[in-house]
Amino acid sequence: VKKIAIMPKRAELYERINKRFDKMFTEGAVDEVRSLMARHLDPSLPLMKALGVSPLRAFLEGKISANDAKSIAKRDSRRYAKRQMTWIRNNYIEEILLEKKLSESLLEKIFSLIH
């Protein structure tokens, strides 16, 4: 068994998180949350606690602006990523650490290490 940790630089990861949420926002995340709200689901369900749902719900309810909803969702996603990275650093002893930006080009390196 080879343990591989893919840990991009934090600034790079945060930038990707921010861009990804912007894309999600423009490509249907708001409509998805609107659909969830229409179903009147129990707010304690894990689905209703998913990253981004609460701030987008607050936006749709008119409690906060779209920019505030995006900022909060991005912040929450970055915090989640930071907790994951901290857990990996403290609990996971990898044999191989890859700190480059995650891309298709890493797949060749990973598979060559496995072989």
Biopython code that builds the backbone (N, CA, C, O; Angstrom):
import numpy as np
from Bio.PDB.StructureBuilder import StructureBuilder

atoms = [
    (1, "VAL", "N", (0.845, -1.177, 0.000)),
    (1, "VAL", "CA", (0.000, 0.000, 0.000)),
    (1, "VAL", "C", (0.885, 1.232, 0.000)),
    (1, "VAL", "O", (1.802, 1.349, 0.813)),
    (2, "LYS", "N", (0.611, 2.134, -0.899)),
    (2, "LYS", "CA", (1.305, 3.426, -0.942)),
    (2, "LYS", "C", (0.311, 4.488, -0.496)),
    (2, "LYS", "O", (-0.803, 4.570, -1.011)),
    (3, "LYS", "N", (0.725, 5.293, 0.460)),
    (3, "LYS", "CA", (-0.120, 6.386, 0.931)),
    (3, "LYS", "C", (0.352, 7.669, 0.264)),
    (3, "LYS", "O", (1.498, 8.090, 0.422)),
    (4, "ILE", "N", (-0.561, 8.281, -0.484)),
    (4, "ILE", "CA", (-0.247, 9.508, -1.214)),
    (4, "ILE", "C", (-1.156, 10.616, -0.703)),
    (4, "ILE", "O", (-2.374, 10.451, -0.630)),
    (5, "ALA", "N", (-0.559, 11.733, -0.355)),
    (5, "ALA", "CA", (-1.339, 12.904, 0.062)),
    (5, "ALA", "C", (-1.154, 13.988, -0.991)),
    (5, "ALA", "O", (-0.028, 14.356, -1.328)),
    (6, "ILE", "N", (-2.257, 14.489, -1.502)),
    (6, "ILE", "CA", (-2.204, 15.593, -2.450)),
    (6, "ILE", "C", (-2.589, 16.839, -1.674)),
    (6, "ILE", "O", (-3.750, 17.039, -1.317)),
    (7, "MET", "N", (-1.588, 17.675, -1.419)),
    (7, "MET", "CA", (-1.774, 18.862, -0.573)),
    (7, "MET", "C", (-1.294, 20.099, -1.335)),
    (7, "MET", "O", (-0.145, 20.510, -1.177)),
    (8, "PRO", "N", (-2.151, 20.691, -2.151)),
    (8, "PRO", "CA", (-1.720, 21.890, -2.870)),
    (8, "PRO", "C", (-1.423, 23.030, -1.897)),
    (8, "PRO", "O", (-1.874, 23.017, -0.751)),
    (9, "LYS", "N", (-0.682, 23.985, -2.356)),
    (9, "LYS", "CA", (-0.400, 25.160, -1.535)),
    (9, "LYS", "C", (-1.732, 25.807, -1.154)),
    (9, "LYS", "O", (-2.664, 25.858, -1.956)),
    (10, "ARG", "N", (-1.803, 26.294, 0.074)),
    (10, "ARG", "CA", (-3.068, 26.819, 0.585)),
    (10, "ARG", "C", (-3.622, 27.963, -0.265)),
    (10, "ARG", "O", (-4.815, 27.989, -0.565)),
    (11, "ALA", "N", (-2.765, 28.906, -0.654)),
    (11, "ALA", "CA", (-3.239, 30.047, -1.453)),
    (11, "ALA", "C", (-3.824, 29.576, -2.782)),
    (11, "ALA", "O", (-4.838, 30.101, -3.243)),
    (12, "GLU", "N", (-3.186, 28.596, -3.385)),
    (12, "GLU", "CA", (-3.660, 28.039, -4.647)),
    (12, "GLU", "C", (-5.009, 27.341, -4.457)),
    (12, "GLU", "O", (-5.928, 27.503, -5.260)),
    (13, "LEU", "N", (-5.104, 26.575, -3.395)),
    (13, "LEU", "CA", (-6.349, 25.871, -3.092)),
    (13, "LEU", "C", (-7.485, 26.861, -2.840)),
    (13, "LEU", "O", (-8.586, 26.690, -3.363)),
    (14, "TYR", "N", (-7.224, 27.877, -2.054)),
    (14, "TYR", "CA", (-8.261, 28.865, -1.742)),
    (14, "TYR", "C", (-8.727, 29.590, -2.998)),
    (14, "TYR", "O", (-9.916, 29.867, -3.154)),
    (15, "GLU", "N", (-7.802, 29.894, -3.882)),
    (15, "GLU", "CA", (-8.170, 30.549, -5.137)),
    (15, "GLU", "C", (-9.085, 29.646, -5.962)),
    (15, "GLU", "O", (-10.063, 30.107, -6.550)),
    (16, "ARG", "N", (-8.754, 28.360, -5.997)),
    (16, "ARG", "CA", (-9.586, 27.414, -6.738)),
    (16, "ARG", "C", (-10.968, 27.266, -6.109)),
    (16, "ARG", "O", (-11.966, 27.154, -6.821)),
    (17, "ILE", "N", (-11.030, 27.266, -4.779)),
    (17, "ILE", "CA", (-12.322, 27.191, -4.083)),
    (17, "ILE", "C", (-13.179, 28.395, -4.447)),
    (17, "ILE", "O", (-14.360, 28.252, -4.763)),
    (18, "ASN", "N", (-12.583, 29.574, -4.403)),
    (18, "ASN", "CA", (-13.322, 30.804, -4.719)),
    (18, "ASN", "C", (-13.854, 30.783, -6.148)),
    (18, "ASN", "O", (-15.016, 31.112, -6.386)),
    (19, "LYS", "N", (-13.012, 30.400, -7.090)),
    (19, "LYS", "CA", (-13.434, 30.347, -8.496)),
    (19, "LYS", "C", (-14.517, 29.300, -8.705)),
    (19, "LYS", "O", (-15.467, 29.513, -9.457)),
    (20, "ARG", "N", (-14.364, 28.173, -8.033)),
    (20, "ARG", "CA", (-15.347, 27.098, -8.183)),
    (20, "ARG", "C", (-16.719, 27.537, -7.670)),
    (20, "ARG", "O", (-17.742, 27.250, -8.291)),
    (21, "PHE", "N", (-16.733, 28.236, -6.531)),
    (21, "PHE", "CA", (-18.040, 28.657, -6.030)),
    (21, "PHE", "C", (-18.658, 29.715, -6.933)),
    (21, "PHE", "O", (-19.869, 29.702, -7.155)),
    (22, "ASP", "N", (-17.845, 30.634, -7.459)),
    (22, "ASP", "CA", (-18.381, 31.616, -8.407)),
    (22, "ASP", "C", (-19.042, 30.918, -9.584)),
    (22, "ASP", "O", (-20.123, 31.309, -10.025)),
    (23, "LYS", "N", (-18.379, 29.876, -10.092)),
    (23, "LYS", "CA", (-18.930, 29.119, -11.211)),
    (23, "LYS", "C", (-20.217, 28.408, -10.796)),
    (23, "LYS", "O", (-21.203, 28.423, -11.534)),
    (24, "MET", "N", (-20.209, 27.792, -9.628)),
    (24, "MET", "CA", (-21.409, 27.109, -9.136)),
    (24, "MET", "C", (-22.572, 28.093, -8.996)),
    (24, "MET", "O", (-23.714, 27.774, -9.326)),
    (25, "PHE", "N", (-22.265, 29.280, -8.507)),
    (25, "PHE", "CA", (-23.306, 30.295, -8.298)),
    (25, "PHE", "C", (-23.968, 30.655, -9.625)),
    (25, "PHE", "O", (-25.192, 30.760, -9.704)),
    (26, "THR", "N", (-23.158, 30.844, -10.664)),
    (26, "THR", "CA", (-23.715, 31.245, -11.954)),
    (26, "THR", "C", (-24.307, 30.088, -12.740)),
    (26, "THR", "O", (-25.071, 30.300, -13.682)),
    (27, "GLU", "N", (-23.955, 28.853, -12.355)),
    (27, "GLU", "CA", (-24.415, 27.708, -13.135)),
    (27, "GLU", "C", (-25.476, 26.849, -12.439)),
    (27, "GLU", "O", (-25.650, 25.683, -12.792)),
    (28, "GLY", "N", (-26.172, 27.402, -11.471)),
    (28, "GLY", "CA", (-27.327, 26.675, -10.960)),
    (28, "GLY", "C", (-27.413, 26.385, -9.478)),
    (28, "GLY", "O", (-28.409, 25.817, -9.029)),
    (29, "ALA", "N", (-26.404, 26.755, -8.696)),
    (29, "ALA", "CA", (-26.475, 26.468, -7.259)),
    (29, "ALA", "C", (-27.668, 27.165, -6.608)),
    (29, "ALA", "O", (-28.321, 26.605, -5.727)),
    (30, "VAL", "N", (-27.942, 28.383, -7.046)),
    (30, "VAL", "CA", (-29.078, 29.127, -6.473)),
    (30, "VAL", "C", (-30.381, 28.397, -6.779)),
    (30, "VAL", "O", (-31.249, 28.274, -5.915)),
    (31, "ASP", "N", (-30.514, 27.915, -8.006)),
    (31, "ASP", "CA", (-31.729, 27.167, -8.368)),
    (31, "ASP", "C", (-31.847, 25.867, -7.585)),
    (31, "ASP", "O", (-32.948, 25.463, -7.209)),
    (32, "GLU", "N", (-30.723, 25.215, -7.339)),
    (32, "GLU", "CA", (-30.753, 23.981, -6.544)),
    (32, "GLU", "C", (-31.246, 24.252, -5.131)),
    (32, "GLU", "O", (-32.062, 23.503, -4.594)),
    (33, "VAL", "N", (-30.746, 25.325, -4.532)),
    (33, "VAL", "CA", (-31.175, 25.659, -3.167)),
    (33, "VAL", "C", (-32.642, 26.080, -3.179)),
    (33, "VAL", "O", (-33.389, 25.751, -2.258)),
    (34, "ARG", "N", (-33.051, 26.792, -4.197)),
    (34, "ARG", "CA", (-34.466, 27.191, -4.326)),
    (34, "ARG", "C", (-35.351, 25.936, -4.376)),
    (34, "ARG", "O", (-36.416, 25.895, -3.759)),
    (35, "SER", "N", (-34.908, 24.931, -5.104)),
    (35, "SER", "CA", (-35.667, 23.665, -5.194)),
    (35, "SER", "C", (-35.727, 22.961, -3.841)),
    (35, "SER", "O", (-36.764, 22.419, -3.457)),
    (36, "LEU", "N", (-34.602, 22.977, -3.125)),
    (36, "LEU", "CA", (-34.597, 22.373, -1.785)),
    (36, "LEU", "C", (-35.579, 23.097, -0.866)),
    (36, "LEU", "O", (-36.317, 22.466, -0.110)),
    (37, "MET", "N", (-35.577, 24.417, -0.940)),
    (37, "MET", "CA", (-36.478, 25.202, -0.094)),
    (37, "MET", "C", (-37.936, 24.896, -0.414)),
    (37, "MET", "O", (-38.780, 24.861, 0.481)),
    (38, "ALA", "N", (-38.226, 24.678, -1.680)),
    (38, "ALA", "CA", (-39.601, 24.390, -2.097)),
    (38, "ALA", "C", (-40.087, 23.051, -1.547)),
    (38, "ALA", "O", (-41.291, 22.820, -1.437)),
    (39, "ARG", "N", (-39.158, 22.181, -1.206)),
    (39, "ARG", "CA", (-39.529, 20.865, -0.668)),
    (39, "ARG", "C", (-39.791, 20.915, 0.835)),
    (39, "ARG", "O", (-40.250, 19.928, 1.410)),
    (40, "HIS", "N", (-39.510, 22.037, 1.477)),
    (40, "HIS", "CA", (-39.741, 22.217, 2.912)),
    (40, "HIS", "C", (-39.099, 21.100, 3.732)),
    (40, "HIS", "O", (-39.721, 20.526, 4.626)),
    (41, "LEU", "N", (-37.851, 20.810, 3.409)),
    (41, "LEU", "CA", (-37.124, 19.752, 4.119)),
    (41, "LEU", "C", (-36.740, 20.204, 5.519)),
    (41, "LEU", "O", (-36.617, 21.399, 5.790)),
    (42, "ASP", "N", (-36.554, 19.245, 6.389)),
    (42, "ASP", "CA", (-36.120, 19.523, 7.757)),
    (42, "ASP", "C", (-34.724, 20.155, 7.715)),
    (42, "ASP", "O", (-33.803, 19.565, 7.150)),
    (43, "PRO", "N", (-34.553, 21.341, 8.303)),
    (43, "PRO", "CA", (-33.243, 22.015, 8.269)),
    (43, "PRO", "C", (-32.123, 21.229, 8.951)),
    (43, "PRO", "O", (-30.948, 21.536, 8.752)),
    (44, "SER", "N", (-32.473, 20.216, 9.757)),
    (44, "SER", "CA", (-31.443, 19.435, 10.427)),
    (44, "SER", "C", (-30.882, 18.314, 9.544)),
    (44, "SER", "O", (-29.911, 17.660, 9.923)),
    (45, "LEU", "N", (-31.477, 18.091, 8.382)),
    (45, "LEU", "CA", (-30.966, 17.072, 7.471)),
    (45, "LEU", "C", (-29.559, 17.435, 6.992)),
    (45, "LEU", "O", (-29.273, 18.610, 6.763)),
    (46, "PRO", "N", (-28.686, 16.450, 6.841)),
    (46, "PRO", "CA", (-27.330, 16.740, 6.358)),
    (46, "PRO", "C", (-27.316, 17.515, 5.041)),
    (46, "PRO", "O", (-26.475, 18.393, 4.846)),
    (47, "LEU", "N", (-28.235, 17.196, 4.147)),
    (47, "LEU", "CA", (-28.314, 17.897, 2.867)),
    (47, "LEU", "C", (-28.501, 19.404, 3.064)),
    (47, "LEU", "O", (-27.925, 20.213, 2.336)),
    (48, "MET", "N", (-29.300, 19.758, 4.042)),
    (48, "MET", "CA", (-29.585, 21.176, 4.285)),
    (48, "MET", "C", (-28.429, 21.889, 4.987)),
    (48, "MET", "O", (-28.421, 23.114, 5.104)),
    (49, "LYS", "N", (-27.448, 21.097, 5.455)),
    (49, "LYS", "CA", (-26.276, 21.664, 6.104)),
    (49, "LYS", "C", (-25.055, 21.659, 5.189)),
    (49, "LYS", "O", (-23.957, 22.024, 5.610)),
    (50, "ALA", "N", (-25.247, 21.245, 3.939)),
    (50, "ALA", "CA", (-24.137, 21.175, 2.990)),
    (50, "ALA", "C", (-23.532, 22.562, 2.786)),
    (50, "ALA", "O", (-24.212, 23.582, 2.902)),
    (51, "LEU", "N", (-22.248, 22.568, 2.483)),
    (51, "LEU", "CA", (-21.563, 23.842, 2.264)),
    (51, "LEU", "C", (-22.292, 24.659, 1.205)),
    (51, "LEU", "O", (-22.601, 24.167, 0.120)),
    (52, "GLY", "N", (-22.558, 25.905, 1.542)),
    (52, "GLY", "CA", (-23.196, 26.823, 0.605)),
    (52, "GLY", "C", (-24.699, 26.921, 0.723)),
    (52, "GLY", "O", (-25.285, 27.925, 0.321)),
    (53, "VAL", "N", (-25.334, 25.902, 1.265)),
    (53, "VAL", "CA", (-26.799, 25.910, 1.309)),
    (53, "VAL", "C", (-27.323, 27.029, 2.208)),
    (53, "VAL", "O", (-28.208, 27.782, 1.802)),
    (54, "SER", "N", (-26.796, 27.146, 3.403)),
    (54, "SER", "CA", (-27.309, 28.156, 4.341)),
    (54, "SER", "C", (-27.175, 29.579, 3.817)),
    (54, "SER", "O", (-28.155, 30.324, 3.855)),
    (55, "PRO", "N", (-26.004, 29.990, 3.329)),
    (55, "PRO", "CA", (-25.912, 31.358, 2.825)),
    (55, "PRO", "C", (-26.765, 31.595, 1.579)),
    (55, "PRO", "O", (-27.311, 32.685, 1.407)),
    (56, "LEU", "N", (-26.884, 30.597, 0.715)),
    (56, "LEU", "CA", (-27.739, 30.786, -0.463)),
    (56, "LEU", "C", (-29.206, 30.845, -0.070)),
    (56, "LEU", "O", (-29.996, 31.567, -0.680)),
    (57, "ARG", "N", (-29.555, 30.090, 0.940)),
    (57, "ARG", "CA", (-30.934, 30.161, 1.446)),
    (57, "ARG", "C", (-31.214, 31.550, 2.025)),
    (57, "ARG", "O", (-32.265, 32.140, 1.776)),
    (58, "ALA", "N", (-30.260, 32.055, 2.798)),
    (58, "ALA", "CA", (-30.429, 33.409, 3.363)),
    (58, "ALA", "C", (-30.544, 34.444, 2.253)),
    (58, "ALA", "O", (-31.319, 35.393, 2.377)),
    (59, "PHE", "N", (-29.798, 34.282, 1.184)),
    (59, "PHE", "CA", (-29.895, 35.180, 0.035)),
    (59, "PHE", "C", (-31.289, 35.104, -0.588)),
    (59, "PHE", "O", (-31.919, 36.128, -0.850)),
    (60, "LEU", "N", (-31.758, 33.888, -0.819)),
    (60, "LEU", "CA", (-33.079, 33.720, -1.434)),
    (60, "LEU", "C", (-34.207, 34.237, -0.549)),
    (60, "LEU", "O", (-35.255, 34.648, -1.047)),
    (61, "GLU", "N", (-33.993, 34.215, 0.738)),
    (61, "GLU", "CA", (-34.992, 34.741, 1.683)),
    (61, "GLU", "C", (-34.876, 36.253, 1.841)),
    (61, "GLU", "O", (-35.653, 36.862, 2.576)),
    (62, "GLY", "N", (-33.913, 36.861, 1.159)),
    (62, "GLY", "CA", (-33.744, 38.308, 1.213)),
    (62, "GLY", "C", (-33.042, 38.814, 2.462)),
    (62, "GLY", "O", (-33.082, 40.010, 2.752)),
    (63, "LYS", "N", (-32.406, 37.929, 3.199)),
    (63, "LYS", "CA", (-31.743, 38.316, 4.445)),
    (63, "LYS", "C", (-30.343, 38.873, 4.207)),
    (63, "LYS", "O", (-29.864, 39.701, 4.981)),
    (64, "ILE", "N", (-29.686, 38.423, 3.140)),
    (64, "ILE", "CA", (-28.349, 38.911, 2.807)),
    (64, "ILE", "C", (-28.256, 39.092, 1.293)),
    (64, "ILE", "O", (-29.080, 38.575, 0.539)),
    (65, "SER", "N", (-27.238, 39.834, 0.865)),
    (65, "SER", "CA", (-27.032, 40.063, -0.568)),
    (65, "SER", "C", (-26.382, 38.846, -1.216)),
    (65, "SER", "O", (-25.869, 37.956, -0.536)),
    (66, "ALA", "N", (-26.416, 38.829, -2.541)),
    (66, "ALA", "CA", (-25.755, 37.753, -3.283)),
    (66, "ALA", "C", (-24.258, 37.748, -2.986)),
    (66, "ALA", "O", (-23.666, 36.684, -2.808)),
    (67, "ASN", "N", (-23.646, 38.919, -2.933)),
    (67, "ASN", "CA", (-22.214, 38.996, -2.638)),
    (67, "ASN", "C", (-21.892, 38.461, -1.255)),
    (67, "ASN", "O", (-20.898, 37.760, -1.064)),
    (68, "ASP", "N", (-22.749, 38.800, -0.281)),
    (68, "ASP", "CA", (-22.525, 38.275, 1.079)),
    (68, "ASP", "C", (-22.687, 36.758, 1.104)),
    (68, "ASP", "O", (-21.919, 36.062, 1.769)),
    (69, "ALA", "N", (-23.679, 36.244, 0.383)),
    (69, "ALA", "CA", (-23.889, 34.792, 0.339)),
    (69, "ALA", "C", (-22.674, 34.109, -0.268)),
    (69, "ALA", "O", (-22.214, 33.088, 0.245)),
    (70, "LYS", "N", (-22.155, 34.660, -1.351)),
    (70, "LYS", "CA", (-20.971, 34.077, -1.981)),
    (70, "LYS", "C", (-19.774, 34.143, -1.046)),
    (70, "LYS", "O", (-19.023, 33.175, -0.928)),
    (71, "SER", "N", (-19.592, 35.272, -0.385)),
    (71, "SER", "CA", (-18.453, 35.422, 0.535)),
    (71, "SER", "C", (-18.513, 34.410, 1.673)),
    (71, "SER", "O", (-17.506, 33.794, 2.021)),
    (72, "ILE", "N", (-19.695, 34.245, 2.246)),
    (72, "ILE", "CA", (-19.864, 33.310, 3.358)),
    (72, "ILE", "C", (-19.633, 31.878, 2.887)),
    (72, "ILE", "O", (-18.943, 31.110, 3.557)),
    (73, "ALA", "N", (-20.202, 31.517, 1.747)),
    (73, "ALA", "CA", (-20.041, 30.153, 1.232)),
    (73, "ALA", "C", (-18.575, 29.859, 0.918)),
    (73, "ALA", "O", (-18.080, 28.772, 1.216)),
    (74, "LYS", "N", (-17.890, 30.812, 0.325)),
    (74, "LYS", "CA", (-16.461, 30.634, 0.021)),
    (74, "LYS", "C", (-15.659, 30.500, 1.314)),
    (74, "LYS", "O", (-14.791, 29.635, 1.430)),
    (75, "ARG", "N", (-15.954, 31.355, 2.271)),
    (75, "ARG", "CA", (-15.249, 31.297, 3.559)),
    (75, "ARG", "C", (-15.455, 29.946, 4.228)),
    (75, "ARG", "O", (-14.503, 29.338, 4.716)),
    (76, "ASP", "N", (-16.701, 29.476, 4.249)),
    (76, "ASP", "CA", (-16.995, 28.189, 4.872)),
    (76, "ASP", "C", (-16.283, 27.042, 4.150)),
    (76, "ASP", "O", (-15.802, 26.106, 4.790)),
    (77, "SER", "N", (-16.218, 27.116, 2.831)),
    (77, "SER", "CA", (-15.526, 26.084, 2.050)),
    (77, "SER", "C", (-14.028, 26.107, 2.322)),
    (77, "SER", "O", (-13.400, 25.055, 2.443)),
    (78, "ARG", "N", (-13.454, 27.304, 2.417)),
    (78, "ARG", "CA", (-12.022, 27.412, 2.724)),
    (78, "ARG", "C", (-11.731, 26.866, 4.119)),
    (78, "ARG", "O", (-10.727, 26.182, 4.322)),
    (79, "ARG", "N", (-12.595, 27.162, 5.070)),
    (79, "ARG", "CA", (-12.403, 26.645, 6.435)),
    (79, "ARG", "C", (-12.491, 25.121, 6.463)),
    (79, "ARG", "O", (-11.730, 24.461, 7.170)),
    (80, "TYR", "N", (-13.412, 24.575, 5.700)),
    (80, "TYR", "CA", (-13.549, 23.121, 5.633)),
    (80, "TYR", "C", (-12.285, 22.502, 5.037)),
    (80, "TYR", "O", (-11.778, 21.501, 5.544)),
    (81, "ALA", "N", (-11.788, 23.097, 3.970)),
    (81, "ALA", "CA", (-10.561, 22.603, 3.339)),
    (81, "ALA", "C", (-9.385, 22.687, 4.303)),
    (81, "ALA", "O", (-8.545, 21.788, 4.345)),
    (82, "LYS", "N", (-9.329, 23.764, 5.075)),
    (82, "LYS", "CA", (-8.241, 23.918, 6.045)),
    (82, "LYS", "C", (-8.319, 22.821, 7.103)),
    (82, "LYS", "O", (-7.296, 22.253, 7.484)),
    (83, "ARG", "N", (-9.532, 22.517, 7.580)),
    (83, "ARG", "CA", (-9.684, 21.440, 8.569)),
    (83, "ARG", "C", (-9.259, 20.100, 7.990)),
    (83, "ARG", "O", (-8.636, 19.290, 8.677)),
    (84, "GLN", "N", (-9.600, 19.865, 6.717)),
    (84, "GLN", "CA", (-9.190, 18.612, 6.083)),
    (84, "GLN", "C", (-7.672, 18.526, 5.992)),
    (84, "GLN", "O", (-7.088, 17.482, 6.281)),
    (85, "MET", "N", (-7.035, 19.615, 5.594)),
    (85, "MET", "CA", (-5.585, 19.627, 5.463)),
    (85, "MET", "C", (-4.920, 19.436, 6.825)),
    (85, "MET", "O", (-3.914, 18.735, 6.934)),
    (86, "THR", "N", (-5.475, 20.053, 7.850)),
    (86, "THR", "CA", (-4.939, 19.897, 9.203)),
    (86, "THR", "C", (-5.070, 18.450, 9.648)),
    (86, "THR", "O", (-4.140, 17.892, 10.230)),
    (87, "TRP", "N", (-6.220, 17.837, 9.380)),
    (87, "TRP", "CA", (-6.413, 16.438, 9.763)),
    (87, "TRP", "C", (-5.388, 15.559, 9.057)),
    (87, "TRP", "O", (-4.774, 14.693, 9.679)),
    (88, "ILE", "N", (-5.204, 15.781, 7.769)),
    (88, "ILE", "CA", (-4.247, 14.964, 7.015)),
    (88, "ILE", "C", (-2.846, 15.128, 7.594)),
    (88, "ILE", "O", (-2.143, 14.139, 7.802)),
    (89, "ARG", "N", (-2.437, 16.365, 7.855)),
    (89, "ARG", "CA", (-1.095, 16.599, 8.410)),
    (89, "ARG", "C", (-0.914, 15.930, 9.766)),
    (89, "ARG", "O", (0.169, 15.421, 10.057)),
    (90, "ASN", "N", (-1.951, 15.918, 10.604)),
    (90, "ASN", "CA", (-1.834, 15.397, 11.965)),
    (90, "ASN", "C", (-2.164, 13.912, 12.130)),
    (90, "ASN", "O", (-1.766, 13.300, 13.121)),
    (91, "ASN", "N", (-2.874, 13.336, 11.186)),
    (91, "ASN", "CA", (-3.355, 11.966, 11.363)),
    (91, "ASN", "C", (-2.994, 11.002, 10.248)),
    (91, "ASN", "O", (-3.290, 9.810, 10.341)),
    (92, "TYR", "N", (-2.385, 11.481, 9.238)),
    (92, "TYR", "CA", (-2.148, 10.662, 8.060)),
    (92, "TYR", "C", (-0.663, 10.703, 7.740)),
    (92, "TYR", "O", (-0.125, 11.763, 7.419)),
    (93, "ILE", "N", (-0.013, 9.585, 7.824)),
    (93, "ILE", "CA", (1.415, 9.526, 7.534)),
    (93, "ILE", "C", (1.563, 9.045, 6.091)),
    (93, "ILE", "O", (1.488, 7.851, 5.801)),
    (94, "GLU", "N", (1.770, 9.999, 5.212)),
    (94, "GLU", "CA", (1.880, 9.662, 3.801)),
    (94, "GLU", "C", (3.306, 9.250, 3.464)),
    (94, "GLU", "O", (4.268, 9.678, 4.102)),
    (95, "GLU", "N", (3.409, 8.417, 2.454)),
    (95, "GLU", "CA", (4.729, 8.048, 1.955)),
    (95, "GLU", "C", (5.161, 9.004, 0.857)),
    (95, "GLU", "O", (6.352, 9.216, 0.630)),
    (96, "ILE", "N", (4.185, 9.569, 0.186)),
    (96, "ILE", "CA", (4.446, 10.481, -0.922)),
    (96, "ILE", "C", (3.556, 11.705, -0.725)),
    (96, "ILE", "O", (2.345, 11.575, -0.545)),
    (97, "LEU", "N", (4.151, 12.876, -0.760)),
    (97, "LEU", "CA", (3.401, 14.122, -0.614)),
    (97, "LEU", "C", (3.518, 14.893, -1.919)),
    (97, "LEU", "O", (4.619, 15.226, -2.359)),
    (98, "LEU", "N", (2.393, 15.171, -2.525)),
    (98, "LEU", "CA", (2.363, 15.963, -3.751)),
    (98, "LEU", "C", (1.764, 17.315, -3.417)),
    (98, "LEU", "O", (0.617, 17.408, -2.978)),
    (99, "GLU", "N", (2.547, 18.362, -3.627)),
    (99, "GLU", "CA", (2.084, 19.697, -3.277)),
    (99, "GLU", "C", (1.762, 20.552, -4.494)),
    (99, "GLU", "O", (1.443, 21.734, -4.365)),
    (100, "LYS", "N", (1.843, 19.962, -5.652)),
    (100, "LYS", "CA", (1.539, 20.709, -6.861)),
    (100, "LYS", "C", (0.040, 20.840, -7.026)),
    (100, "LYS", "O", (-0.747, 20.148, -6.378)),
    (101, "LYS", "N", (-0.332, 21.750, -7.915)),
    (101, "LYS", "CA", (-1.734, 21.915, -8.254)),
    (101, "LYS", "C", (-2.269, 20.590, -8.795)),
    (101, "LYS", "O", (-1.649, 19.972, -9.661)),
    (102, "LEU", "N", (-3.396, 20.166, -8.292)),
    (102, "LEU", "CA", (-3.997, 18.916, -8.741)),
    (102, "LEU", "C", (-4.388, 19.050, -10.205)),
    (102, "LEU", "O", (-5.136, 19.955, -10.575)),
    (103, "SER", "N", (-3.888, 18.162, -11.019)),
    (103, "SER", "CA", (-4.222, 18.190, -12.435)),
    (103, "SER", "C", (-4.058, 16.791, -13.005)),
    (103, "SER", "O", (-3.562, 15.880, -12.342)),
    (104, "GLU", "N", (-4.483, 16.648, -14.236)),
    (104, "GLU", "CA", (-4.349, 15.365, -14.920)),
    (104, "GLU", "C", (-2.887, 14.951, -14.988)),
    (104, "GLU", "O", (-2.584, 13.758, -14.988)),
    (105, "SER", "N", (-1.975, 15.920, -15.046)),
    (105, "SER", "CA", (-0.556, 15.597, -15.180)),
    (105, "SER", "C", (-0.024, 14.831, -13.968)),
    (105, "SER", "O", (0.972, 14.115, -14.083)),
    (106, "LEU", "N", (-0.660, 14.967, -12.827)),
    (106, "LEU", "CA", (-0.219, 14.227, -11.646)),
    (106, "LEU", "C", (-0.563, 12.745, -11.730)),
    (106, "LEU", "O", (0.092, 11.915, -11.100)),
    (107, "LEU", "N", (-1.566, 12.421, -12.489)),
    (107, "LEU", "CA", (-1.990, 11.020, -12.570)),
    (107, "LEU", "C", (-0.847, 10.131, -13.045)),
    (107, "LEU", "O", (-0.646, 9.042, -12.507)),
    (108, "GLU", "N", (-0.102, 10.581, -14.043)),
    (108, "GLU", "CA", (1.019, 9.780, -14.546)),
    (108, "GLU", "C", (2.052, 9.548, -13.445)),
    (108, "GLU", "O", (2.562, 8.438, -13.294)),
    (109, "LYS", "N", (2.360, 10.593, -12.679)),
    (109, "LYS", "CA", (3.336, 10.464, -11.597)),
    (109, "LYS", "C", (2.827, 9.500, -10.527)),
    (109, "LYS", "O", (3.567, 8.636, -10.055)),
    (110, "ILE", "N", (1.578, 9.655, -10.156)),
    (110, "ILE", "CA", (1.003, 8.794, -9.115)),
    (110, "ILE", "C", (1.048, 7.336, -9.564)),
    (110, "ILE", "O", (1.482, 6.467, -8.808)),
    (111, "PHE", "N", (0.602, 7.065, -10.789)),
    (111, "PHE", "CA", (0.589, 5.674, -11.249)),
    (111, "PHE", "C", (1.991, 5.118, -11.443)),
    (111, "PHE", "O", (2.202, 3.917, -11.275)),
    (112, "SER", "N", (2.955, 5.966, -11.793)),
    (112, "SER", "CA", (4.316, 5.469, -11.920)),
    (112, "SER", "C", (4.877, 5.106, -10.540)),
    (112, "SER", "O", (5.667, 4.168, -10.430)),
    (113, "LEU", "N", (4.492, 5.817, -9.508)),
    (113, "LEU", "CA", (4.929, 5.504, -8.153)),
    (113, "LEU", "C", (4.296, 4.200, -7.668)),
    (113, "LEU", "O", (4.916, 3.442, -6.922)),
    (114, "ILE", "N", (3.104, 3.954, -8.081)),
    (114, "ILE", "CA", (2.408, 2.732, -7.664)),
    (114, "ILE", "C", (3.037, 1.513, -8.324)),
    (114, "ILE", "O", (3.198, 0.469, -7.692)),
    (115, "HIS", "N", (3.390, 1.652, -9.587)),
    (115, "HIS", "CA", (3.991, 0.520, -10.307)),
    (115, "HIS", "C", (5.349, 0.229, -9.715)),
    (115, "HIS", "O", (6.036, -0.687, -10.168)),
]
sb = StructureBuilder()
sb.init_structure("model")
sb.init_model(0)
sb.init_chain("A")
sb.init_seg("    ")
for serial, (resi, resn, name, xyz) in enumerate(atoms, 1):
    if name == "N":
        sb.init_residue(resn, " ", resi, " ")
    sb.init_atom(name, np.array(xyz, "f"), 0.0, 1.0, " ", f" {name:<3s}", serial, name[0])
structure = sb.get_structure()
